[in-house]
Amino acid sequence: MINHEELCCLIPHSYDMCLLDRVDFWDDNKIVCYSKSHFLPNNPLRREENLSSVHLIEYAAQAMAVHGGLHDREQGLKMTEGYLAALRDVKIELCDIDLLKTELCIKATKILSQEGNMIYTFNVFAAENELVSGRATVVAISHNK
């Protein structure tokens, strides 16, 4: 298991902006993360004390970034810049995030990787309920050894 502190070292989002609490599983193509940060009153995505369902895409984007960071770390590389370039087939279950009683489960699966650019599918769940799903293109700008 990879905890919050270690996650903050893998992605540019640190401390409160790192929304993920832990990684329970990852391999070359998949990652499964969990988070309870949607319960926090100081969650940096809150606007007028509310979290929108669309904010869950950021949770998925961070899972993809962590996946890339873990892969790069194994290769002796560190991704210096990466951008969420496109979203496709996004489905958002409109709900009041503040009423959720369980932690979030964030899953991302890499379906293509070419020269540092990747396409992932992603899903965010609360218990068995899928809240967000879609496909994302991530563009990596450069790598350093």
Buried (B, 14 or more C-beta within 10 A) or exposed (E): EBEBEBBBEBBBBEEEBBBBBBBEEBEEEBBBBBBBBBBEEEBBBBEEEEBBBEBBBBBBBBBBBBBBBBBBEEEEBEBEEBEBEEBEEBEBEEBEBEEBEBBBBBBBBBEEBEEBBBBBBBBBBBEEEEBBBBBBBBBBEEBEE
